[in-house]
């Protein structure tokens, strides 16, 4: 499928890509090394913190459109509401602790409390958690829609583009690009929403006559176990390396806390825009492929120029998360693994990590060519292994290091086995999602460790 865009629309998209390259290669007087390269010198102000966090946490835009098109308002209840709750918990109880701690990354935090072996194990899980696979797939689909080139080739090209503009300044390039992308993503969806509301009054077009009944309910008539699983997957927030990185890079603990609280308000606003436009797509275009809900809706209602701006906003929404995930996954390889084992130059190690990040992400896309599936699988397998070790390290409620090692490896293997069994026999054992046995094992291991310590 290829969209028909006017040369003006293409020009807007190309201009955006040029700006990204300029952000990556404009020289600064100071040399980027060590903490500058990892955390931008720990100088993020409140406005910058909010813009980089908001844009980074909202990359799966085509998946959001697909879910809204298929299930309506339940998108907000499943994909939005639980994340607000855990983001609020993070702001009130975790953000300040991270900023007061010297650890730049989650594996470094684990190393301080549980030693190098546990840190390396956690590095494997962080690498999985921050794989840019889902966002490479989404950006590849968008570029394929715009240009007509195959999705996998488009994904590879966009990875190369991001790696190039991250090459020189690392996390600072991520932050600077996020400021641009924050403005473009909101601008694009606000324009689409205003055009839709002016042409199609919500009371006339978003009602039971134009939408399936389930689309106007909070649960979308989805199975309760499925909804609960997504609420547990929202625990991802508490171990998200992107949250940790930005809190560690904030100028103060207060900025880290307040920045997340303000970000929640922006996420609520953006969710309102995406859910509303997704419902409009279902009402106005009832027979399209759900994954393309936003692009096809925009091509039907937006004039020349505004369509290019919206498509740029769509791409910026994804790339704001993509560049962060590429950098953190490369950082995990280069800093938390290579540097911890044999030192060397941090920047050179991280740049080598880009290669590992890209190869793993492309393999993941080939194996699981679905955004929702990638989110679900990664969250299911990794969250049980990281949640308790990270929280126990932050709150200094530690257990013996070998207990944590058993906890991380055991919970991962149990969830993985449960997942593979479900794929082989057609349904999960006892009809229980694989996240639950892994999480239960993790809790029991930790409880045993605390009892033994006491």
C-alpha positions in Angstrom: 0.0 0.0 0.0 1.2 3.5 -0.9 -0.4 6.8 0.0 -0.5 9.5 -2.7 1.1 12.6 -1.3 1.6 16.0 -2.8 5.3 17.3 -3.3 4.6 19.8 -0.6 3.7 17.0 1.9 6.9 15.1 0.9 8.9 18.3 1.4 7.7 18.7 5.0 8.7 15.1 5.8 12.1 15.5 4.2 12.6 18.8 6.1 11.9 17.0 9.4 14.6 14.3 8.6 17.1 17.1 7.7 16.4 18.7 11.1 17.2 15.4 12.8 20.6 15.2 11.1 21.3 18.8 12.0 20.5 18.1 15.7 22.9 15.1 15.7 25.8 16.9 14.0 25.8 20.5 15.1 29.0 20.8 17.2 29.0 22.0 20.7 32.0 23.5 22.5 32.2 21.0 25.2 33.3 17.4 24.6 30.8 14.7 25.0 32.2 12.0 27.3 31.2 9.8 30.2 28.2 11.2 32.0 27.6 13.8 29.2 27.2 11.1 26.7 25.0 8.9 29.0 22.9 11.5 30.8 23.5 14.9 29.1 25.4 16.0 32.2 22.4 15.6 34.5 21.2 19.0 33.6 17.6 18.5 32.3 15.4 21.4 33.2 11.7 20.9 33.9 10.3 21.8 30.4 13.0 19.7 28.7 12.4 16.8 31.1 8.6 16.9 30.3 9.0 17.1 26.5 11.5 14.2 26.4 9.6 12.0 28.7 6.2 12.6 27.1 7.4 12.0 23.6 9.5 9.0 24.5 6.7 7.2 26.3 4.3 7.3 23.4 5.8 5.6 20.4 3.4 2.8 19.5 1.0 5.1 17.6 -0.1 2.7 14.9 -0.8 0.1 17.5 -2.9 2.6 19.4 -4.8 3.4 16.3 -5.3 -0.3 15.6 -6.5 -1.0 19.1 -8.9 1.9 19.1 -10.3 1.0 15.7 -11.0 -2.6 16.8 -12.0 -2.0 20.4 -13.0 1.6 20.9 -12.8 3.4 24.2 -11.3 0.3 25.9 -8.0 1.5 24.4 -7.9 4.3 27.0 -8.9 1.9 29.8 -6.3 -0.8 28.8 -3.5 1.2 27.3 -3.8 4.5 29.1 -5.3 4.5 32.6 -3.1 1.8 34.2 0.0 3.7 33.0 -1.2 6.9 34.6 -1.5 5.1 37.9 2.0 3.6 37.8 3.5 6.8 36.5 2.0 8.6 39.6 3.5 5.9 41.9 6.8 6.4 40.1 6.7 10.2 40.6 5.8 10.1 44.2 8.0 7.2 45.5 10.7 6.4 42.9 11.8 9.4 40.8 13.6 11.2 43.7 15.4 8.1 44.8 16.8 7.6 41.3 18.0 11.1 41.1 19.7 10.9 44.5 21.4 7.7 43.5 24.6 7.8 41.4 23.6 4.8 39.2 23.2 5.9 35.6 21.4 2.8 34.5 19.2 0.0 35.9 22.0 -2.7 35.6 24.4 -0.3 37.4 21.8 0.1 40.2 21.6 -3.7 40.4 25.4 -4.0 40.5 25.7 -1.6 43.5 23.3 -3.8 45.5 23.7 -7.3 44.1 27.0 -7.5 42.3 28.4 -7.9 38.8 26.7 -11.2 37.9 23.2 -10.0 38.8 24.0 -6.7 36.9 24.9 -8.6 33.7 21.7 -10.8 34.0 19.6 -7.7 34.4 21.4 -6.1 31.5 20.1 -8.9 29.3 16.5 -8.2 30.4 16.9 -4.4 30.0 18.3 -5.0 26.5 15.1 -7.0 25.7 12.9 -4.4 27.3 14.4 -1.6 25.3 14.6 -3.4 22.0 13.5 -0.9 19.4 11.8 -3.7 17.4 8.2 -2.5 17.8 9.1 1.1 16.9 11.2 0.1 14.0 8.3 -1.9 12.7 5.9 1.0 13.1 8.3 3.6 11.5 8.9 1.1 8.7 5.2 0.8 8.0 4.8 4.6 7.9 7.8 5.1 5.6 6.5 2.2 3.4 3.1 4.0 3.2 4.8 7.2 2.2 7.4 5.8 -0.3 6.1 2.4 -1.3 9.4 0.6 -0.4 9.1 -2.7 1.5 8.5 -2.5 5.2 11.6 -4.4 6.3 13.9 -2.2 4.1 12.2 0.9 5.4 12.8 -0.3 9.0 16.4 -0.8 8.3 16.8 2.6 6.6 15.2 4.4 9.5 17.4 2.6 12.0 20.5 3.8 10.1 19.1 7.4 10.1 18.6 7.3 13.9 22.0 5.7 14.6 23.7 8.4 12.5 22.2 11.3 14.4 22.8 9.6 17.8 26.4 8.9 16.9 28.1 12.1 18.0 26.3 13.3 21.1 24.4 10.2 22.5 21.7 11.1 24.9 21.9 14.8 24.2 20.8 14.1 20.6 17.9 12.1 22.0 16.8 15.0 24.2 17.2 17.6 21.5 15.3 15.6 18.9 12.5 14.9 21.5 11.9 18.6 21.9 11.2 18.9 18.2 9.2 15.7 18.1 7.1 16.7 21.1 5.9 19.8 19.3 5.3 18.1 15.9 3.3 15.1 17.4 0.9 17.3 19.3 0.6 19.7 16.4 -0.3 16.9 13.9 -3.0 15.3 16.1 -4.5 18.6 17.2 -4.9 19.7 13.5 -6.5 16.3 12.6 -8.9 16.5 15.6 -9.9 20.1 14.9 -10.6 19.4 11.2 -12.7 16.3 12.1 -14.7 18.1 14.8 -15.4 21.0 12.4 -16.6 18.8 9.6 -18.2 16.0 11.6 -19.8 17.1 14.9 -19.0 14.4 17.6 -22.7 14.1 18.6 -23.7 13.0 15.1 -20.7 10.8 14.2 -19.6 9.2 17.4 -22.7 7.4 18.6 -24.3 3.9 18.5 -25.5 4.5 15.0 -22.0 4.9 13.5 -20.0 2.8 16.0 -20.4 -0.8 17.3 -21.9 -0.9 20.7 -18.7 -2.3 22.3 -16.7 0.7 21.0 -18.5 3.0 23.5 -17.8 0.8 26.6 -14.7 1.0 28.7 -13.9 -2.7 28.4 -14.8 -3.2 24.8 -16.3 -6.5 25.8 -12.7 -7.9 26.0 -12.1 -10.9 28.3 -11.4 -9.8 31.9 -8.2 -11.9 32.1 -6.9 -10.2 29.0 -7.6 -6.7 30.5 -6.0 -7.7 33.8 -2.9 -8.9 32.0 -2.5 -5.5 30.4 -2.8 -3.9 33.8 0.0 -6.1 35.0 2.0 -5.3 31.9 1.7 -1.6 32.9 4.1 -2.5 35.8 6.6 -2.0 32.9 6.5 1.7 34.0 8.2 0.9 37.3 11.2 -0.8 35.6 11.2 1.3 32.4 14.8 2.2 31.6 13.6 5.4 29.8 12.0 6.7 33.0 15.2 5.8 35.0 17.4 7.5 32.5 15.4 10.8 32.5 15.1 10.9 36.3 18.9 10.3 36.6 19.5 13.1 34.1 17.2 15.6 35.8 18.8 18.6 37.3 17.3 17.8 40.7 15.0 15.2 42.4 12.2 17.8 42.5 12.3 18.2 38.7 12.2 14.4 38.3 9.1 14.2 40.5 7.2 17.2 39.2 8.2 16.4 35.6 6.4 13.1 35.7 3.3 14.6 37.3 3.1 17.2 34.5 3.8 14.5 31.9 0.7 12.6 33.1 -1.4 15.5 32.1 0.1 15.6 28.6 -0.4 11.9 28.2 -4.1 12.3 29.1 -4.4 15.0 26.5 -2.7 13.0 23.8 -4.8 9.9 24.7 -7.9 12.1 24.2 -6.7 13.1 20.8 -5.7 9.6 19.7 -8.8 7.8 21.0 -11.1 10.5 19.5 -9.5 10.4 16.1 -9.4 6.5 16.2 -13.2 6.5 16.8 -13.6 8.9 13.9 -11.6 6.5 11.7 -13.9 3.6 12.7 -17.1 5.7 12.1 -16.0 7.2 8.8 -14.0 4.3 7.3 -15.5 1.1 8.6 -13.9 -1.3 6.1 -10.2 -0.5 6.3 -7.3 -2.4 7.7 -7.1 -1.3 11.4 -3.4 -0.8 11.5 -3.7 2.0 8.9 -6.5 3.8 10.7 -4.7 7.1 11.3 -2.9 7.5 7.9 -6.0 6.6 5.9 -8.2 8.9 8.0 -5.8 11.8 7.5 -5.5 11.2 3.8 -9.3 11.4 3.5 -9.9 14.6 5.5 -6.7 16.7 5.4 -5.7 19.1 2.6 -2.3 19.4 1.0 0.3 20.6 3.5 -1.7 19.6 6.6 -1.5 16.0 5.5 2.3 16.2 5.3 2.4 17.8 8.7 0.2 15.1 10.2 2.3 12.3 8.6 5.4 14.0 10.0 3.8 14.1 13.4 2.9 10.4 13.1 6.6 9.6 12.2 7.9 11.9 15.0 5.7 10.2 17.6 7.4 6.9 16.7 10.9 8.2 16.3 10.9 10.0 19.6 10.6 6.6 21.2 12.7 4.7 18.7 15.8 6.9 19.2 15.5 6.5 23.0 15.2 2.7 22.8 18.1 2.4 20.3 20.3 4.5 22.6 19.4 2.7 25.8 19.7 -0.8 24.3 23.1 0.2 22.8 24.0 1.7 26.1 23.2 -1.5 27.8 25.6 -3.4 25.6 28.3 -0.8 25.5 28.2 0.5 29.1 26.5 -2.1 31.3 28.2 -5.1 29.6 31.3 -4.2 27.7 32.5 -1.3 29.9 31.8 -3.2 33.1 33.8 -6.2 31.8 36.9 -4.5 30.3 36.4 -0.7 30.6 37.6 1.0 27.4 36.0 4.1 25.8 32.3 4.4 26.8 31.3 6.2 23.6 33.1 3.6 21.4 31.4 0.8 23.3 28.0 2.3 22.9 28.5 2.9 19.2 29.3 -0.8 18.9 26.1 -1.5 20.8 24.0 0.2 18.0 25.0 -2.8 15.8 23.8 -5.4 18.3 20.6 -3.4 18.9 19.8 -3.2 15.2 20.4 -6.9 14.5 18.3 -8.1 17.4 15.5 -5.7 16.6 15.3 -6.8 12.9 15.3 -10.5 13.9 12.5 -9.8 16.4 10.5 -8.0 13.7 10.8 -11.0 11.3 9.7 -13.5 14.1 6.9 -11.3 15.5 5.6 -8.9 12.8 3.0 -7.4 15.1 3.4 -4.4 17.4 0.9 -5.5 20.0 2.5 -9.0 20.1 6.0 -7.5 20.6 4.8 -5.4 23.5 2.9 -8.3 25.0 5.7 -10.9 24.7 8.5 -8.6 26.0 6.4 -7.3 28.9 5.3 -10.8 29.8 8.8 -12.3 29.9 10.8 -9.5 31.3 8.7 -7.7 33.9 8.6 -10.6 36.4 12.4 -10.8 36.3 13.1 -7.1 36.8 10.4 -5.7 39.0 11.4 -6.9 42.4 15.2 -6.6 42.0 14.9 -3.0 40.9 12.4 -2.0 43.6 14.4 -3.8 46.3 17.6 -2.1 45.2 16.0 1.4 45.2 14.3 1.0 48.6 17.3 -0.9 50.1 15.2 -3.9 51.0 17.8 -6.3 49.6 18.3 -10.1 49.9 21.3 -12.2 49.3 22.8 -11.8 45.8 22.4 -15.5 44.8 18.6 -15.2 45.7 18.3 -12.3 43.2 20.1 -14.3 40.5 17.8 -17.3 41.0 14.8 -15.0 41.0 15.7 -13.3 37.7 16.7 -16.3 35.8 14.0 -18.6 37.3 11.0 -16.2 36.7 12.2 -15.6 33.1 12.5 -19.3 32.3 9.2 -20.1 33.9 7.3 -17.4 31.9 9.1 -18.4 28.7 8.3 -22.0 29.2 4.6 -21.1 29.9 4.6 -19.0 26.8 6.1 -21.7 24.6 3.8 -24.3 26.0 0.8 -22.1 25.0 2.1 -21.7 21.5 2.6 -25.5 21.1 -0.6 -26.8 22.6 -2.8 -23.9 21.5 -3.6 -22.4 24.9 -1.7 -21.5 28.0 -1.6 -24.2 30.8 -4.5 -23.8 33.2 -5.6 -20.9 31.0 -3.2 -18.7 32.9 -1.2 -16.0 31.1 2.6 -16.6 31.3 3.2 -13.3 33.2 1.5 -14.6 36.4 3.6 -17.8 37.2 6.8 -15.8 36.5 5.6 -13.0 38.8 4.5 -15.5 41.5 7.9 -17.2 41.4 9.6 -13.8 41.7 7.5 -12.9 44.8 8.1 -16.2 46.5 11.9 -16.1 45.9 12.1 -12.6 47.3 9.9 -13.5 50.3 12.1 -16.5 51.0 15.2 -14.3 50.8 13.8 -11.8 53.2 12.8 -14.5 55.7 16.2 -16.1 55.4 17.9 -12.7 55.9 15.8 -11.9 59.0 
